[in-house]
Amino acid sequence: AHLYITADEADDNADYWRIKNAASDNTLTFANYTTGGYTTTLKLNPNGALEDSKGDVRKIPLQTNASSAYTLVAADAGKAVATNGNAITIPNNIFAAGDAVTIVNNSASDVTITRAITNLYLGSDGANSASLTLKARTTATVFFSSANHGYISGGGLS
Protein backbone atom coordinates (compact mmCIF):
# COMPACT_ATOMS: atom_id res chain seq x y z
CA ALA A 1 0.00 0.00 0.00
CA HIS A 2 1.13 3.55 -0.72
CA LEU A 3 0.08 6.85 0.81
CA TYR A 4 1.26 10.03 -0.93
CA ILE A 5 1.51 13.31 0.97
CA THR A 6 2.06 16.79 -0.45
CA ALA A 7 3.42 19.54 1.82
CA ASP A 8 2.69 23.29 1.66
CA GLU A 9 2.29 24.59 -1.94
CA ALA A 10 3.73 21.48 -3.65
CA ASP A 11 5.99 23.85 -5.57
CA ASP A 12 9.18 21.74 -5.43
CA ASN A 13 10.23 18.08 -5.20
CA ALA A 14 10.97 18.28 -1.46
CA ASP A 15 7.23 18.79 -0.87
CA TYR A 16 6.38 15.24 -1.98
CA TRP A 17 6.41 12.29 0.43
CA ARG A 18 5.43 8.63 0.23
CA ILE A 19 4.59 6.18 3.00
CA LYS A 20 4.79 2.61 1.76
CA ASN A 21 4.08 -0.80 3.27
CA ALA A 22 5.99 -3.48 1.37
CA ALA A 23 4.15 -6.81 1.38
CA SER A 24 7.36 -8.69 0.50
CA ASP A 25 9.08 -7.92 3.82
CA ASN A 26 6.32 -6.15 5.80
CA THR A 27 8.34 -2.95 6.27
CA LEU A 28 6.95 0.55 6.48
CA THR A 29 9.06 3.19 4.72
CA PHE A 30 8.94 6.96 4.56
CA ALA A 31 10.45 8.44 1.39
CA ASN A 32 10.99 11.93 0.01
CA TYR A 33 11.09 13.02 -3.65
CA THR A 34 13.81 15.71 -3.27
CA THR A 35 16.19 14.09 -5.78
CA GLY A 36 13.52 13.57 -8.43
CA GLY A 37 12.91 10.00 -7.30
CA TYR A 38 11.65 8.63 -4.01
CA THR A 39 14.50 8.04 -1.53
CA THR A 40 13.81 6.21 1.71
CA THR A 41 14.59 8.41 4.70
CA LEU A 42 13.15 6.21 7.44
CA LYS A 43 12.28 2.51 7.61
CA LEU A 44 10.35 0.62 10.29
CA ASN A 45 11.00 -3.12 10.28
CA PRO A 46 8.47 -5.68 11.53
CA ASN A 47 10.77 -6.52 14.48
CA GLY A 48 10.50 -2.90 15.67
CA ALA A 49 13.94 -1.78 14.45
CA LEU A 50 13.96 1.77 13.08
CA GLU A 51 16.50 2.63 10.36
CA ASP A 52 17.66 5.84 8.72
CA SER A 53 20.31 6.38 6.03
CA LYS A 54 23.05 5.28 8.45
CA GLY A 55 21.33 2.10 9.68
CA ASP A 56 19.58 1.05 12.89
CA VAL A 57 19.06 4.20 14.99
CA ARG A 58 19.67 2.26 18.23
CA LYS A 59 23.17 1.22 17.19
CA ILE A 60 26.44 2.96 16.45
CA PRO A 61 27.67 1.04 13.40
CA LEU A 62 31.35 0.21 13.12
CA GLN A 63 32.54 2.07 10.04
CA THR A 64 36.22 1.18 10.02
CA ASN A 65 38.67 -1.01 11.86
CA ALA A 66 41.87 0.96 11.31
CA SER A 67 44.77 -1.43 10.83
CA SER A 68 47.21 1.45 10.32
CA ALA A 69 47.28 5.19 11.00
CA TYR A 70 43.86 6.53 9.94
CA THR A 71 42.42 9.94 9.02
CA LEU A 72 38.70 10.27 9.64
CA VAL A 73 36.50 10.71 6.54
CA ALA A 74 32.99 12.12 6.06
CA ALA A 75 31.53 8.59 5.84
CA ASP A 76 32.60 8.04 9.48
CA ALA A 77 29.97 10.53 10.73
CA GLY A 78 27.44 8.86 13.02
CA LYS A 79 29.61 5.77 13.28
CA ALA A 80 32.42 4.23 15.30
CA VAL A 81 36.01 3.91 14.13
CA ALA A 82 38.01 1.22 15.92
CA THR A 83 41.79 1.18 16.07
CA ASN A 84 44.16 -1.46 17.33
CA GLY A 85 46.66 1.05 18.70
CA ASN A 86 47.11 3.08 15.50
CA ALA A 87 47.04 6.88 15.41
CA ILE A 88 43.89 8.74 14.38
CA THR A 89 43.82 12.17 12.70
CA ILE A 90 40.80 14.47 12.84
CA PRO A 91 40.89 16.51 9.60
CA ASN A 92 39.73 20.06 8.96
CA ASN A 93 36.72 20.96 6.79
CA ILE A 94 35.39 17.39 6.39
CA PHE A 95 32.53 17.16 8.88
CA ALA A 96 29.40 19.31 9.15
CA ALA A 97 27.73 20.84 12.19
CA GLY A 98 25.95 18.10 14.13
CA ASP A 99 28.17 15.25 12.93
CA ALA A 100 29.72 12.96 15.54
CA VAL A 101 32.29 10.16 15.39
CA THR A 102 33.15 7.68 18.14
CA ILE A 103 36.75 6.46 18.32
CA VAL A 104 37.29 3.04 19.92
CA ASN A 105 40.77 2.10 21.13
CA ASN A 106 40.64 -1.68 20.96
CA SER A 107 44.23 -2.06 22.08
CA ALA A 108 46.31 -2.53 25.20
CA SER A 109 48.34 0.52 24.05
CA ASP A 110 47.53 4.22 24.12
CA VAL A 111 46.51 5.91 20.85
CA THR A 112 47.49 9.36 19.65
CA ILE A 113 44.67 11.50 18.26
CA THR A 114 46.07 14.32 16.12
CA ARG A 115 44.10 17.52 15.66
CA ALA A 116 44.26 18.77 12.05
CA ILE A 117 40.92 20.50 12.61
CA THR A 118 41.26 24.19 13.56
CA ASN A 119 39.75 23.77 17.05
CA LEU A 120 39.21 20.57 19.01
CA TYR A 121 38.27 21.23 22.62
CA LEU A 122 38.77 18.58 25.29
CA GLY A 123 35.55 18.11 27.27
CA SER A 124 37.22 17.82 30.68
CA ASP A 125 39.04 21.18 30.65
CA GLY A 126 38.45 22.95 27.33
CA ALA A 127 42.09 22.56 26.22
CA ASN A 128 42.76 22.89 22.48
CA SER A 129 45.86 20.71 22.11
CA ALA A 130 47.55 19.67 18.86
CA SER A 131 47.30 16.04 19.95
CA LEU A 132 45.60 13.95 22.60
CA THR A 133 46.20 10.53 24.07
CA LEU A 134 43.36 8.01 24.22
CA LYS A 135 44.18 5.43 26.88
CA ALA A 136 44.06 1.69 26.19
CA ARG A 137 40.63 0.04 25.86
CA THR A 138 38.67 3.31 26.05
CA THR A 139 36.44 5.34 23.74
CA ALA A 140 36.04 8.99 22.84
CA THR A 141 33.39 10.82 20.84
CA VAL A 142 33.99 13.92 18.73
CA PHE A 143 31.04 16.26 18.20
CA PHE A 144 31.45 18.79 15.39
CA SER A 145 29.81 22.20 15.76
CA SER A 146 31.17 23.23 12.34
CA ALA A 147 33.60 22.00 9.68
CA ASN A 148 36.56 23.33 11.65
CA HIS A 149 35.36 23.23 15.26
CA GLY A 150 34.80 20.16 17.44
CA TYR A 151 34.55 18.89 21.00
CA ILE A 152 35.98 15.58 22.21
CA SER A 153 35.20 13.68 25.39
CA GLY A 154 35.53 10.18 26.68
CA GLY A 155 37.38 7.91 29.03
CA GLY A 156 41.12 8.21 29.36
CA LEU A 157 41.70 11.34 27.25
CA SER A 158 44.64 13.57 28.06
N, C-alpha and C positions, 0 to 999 in steps of 0.2 A: 504494500500500500504506500502511496505517496501523498503528502500534504504540502502544497506550495504556498508560501507566504511572501507577500510583497510589503516592504517597509516604505514609509513616508510617501514621496511622490512617484516612486518607481522610475526615477529619472537616470539611474545608472545601474550597472551590473551588481554592485554591492548591496542593492536593495532587494535582491531576490534570494530566497532561502527555500530549502527543501528538507522535509522530515520524511525519512523513508524507513519502512520495516522490510527487511529482506527475509523472505520465506526460507531461503536456502540455509541461512545460519541463525535466523531469528534475532538479528541485531537491529538496533534502532540507531540511525545515523542522522546527524544534522549537517547540512552542506550549504555552502554559500557559492554564488555565481560570479564572484569578483573577477576571476580570471577569464571569464567567457565560457566556462564549463563548470559544472558543479564539483566542488572540492570538499571532501569531508573534513569538518572542523572538530567534530565531537562524535564519539561512538559509544553506545551503551551495549555491552555484551549480555547475553542471557544469564551469565553467572554473576552479574552485578558489577563487573569491572568496567570502569569508565576510562576511555582513551582519548587523547588529543593527538596532535601531530608528532609529539615526542614519545608517545606510548602510554602505558597505564599511569594515570595521574597519582596513584598511591605508591609508586615506585620511583626510585632514582636509577635510571638505567645506566649500566656501565658502558661508557662510550669507547674507552681505550684502555688497554693494559700496556703502559709504556715500558718497553723492554730496553730502551736507551733514553738519553736525554730527550725531553719532549717539550715542545712549545704548544700551548693551548691554541685551538682553532675554533671558529664560530660554531661548528657542529657540536662542540663540547657543551654548549649552553644548555642548562637544565639537566645535565648528566653528571656522572662521576667519572673521573680519570684516575685509574690506579697506577701506581708505580712500585717497582720492586727495588727501591733505593736510588732510582735515577732522578736527576735534577729536572725541575719543571720551570718553564719560563712563562710569565704572564705578559702577553704582547700588548702593545698600544693600538688603539683604533680598530679593534676586531669585534668587541662585544658592544651591545647596545644597552641603554638604560633598562634595568629590570632583569637582565640576564644574571644567572648564577651558575657556578661550576663548583663541584665538590672534588677535592683532591684527597685520595686515599693512599697513605703510605703503608703498603703491604710488605714491609721489610723490617728486619731487626736493626737496620741502620737509619740514621737521620737522613733527611732529604733537604736539599737546598731549593728554595723557591726564589727565582730571580724576578725582580720587578723591572720589566721593560715598559710597562704602563706608566704614564706620567705620575699618578698618585695612587698609592696602595696603602691604605691606613690599617694598621693592626688594631683589632677590636679591643684588646686589653688595655692599651695605653695611647692609641692614636698615633704611634710612631709611623713615619713614612720612610722606611729603610730601603736600601737598594736590593737587599736580599734578606730572606727569613729562613729559619730552620724549622722544619716540621719533624718532630720527634718520631721515633720508630713506632709503628703500629697505631698511628693516630690519623685523624682526618681534619681537614680544614675546608671551609666554604668561602668562596669569593663572590661577593655581591657587587655588581657593576651599577653605578649610578649614572654613568655616561661612558662613552667609548674610551676615555682616558682617565677615569676616576673609579676606584674600587675600594672595597672594605673586605678585610679577611679576618676570619676568626675560627677558632677550633682548638682542639686539645694539643698541647705541646708545641705551640708556636713561640718562637723567640727571634 
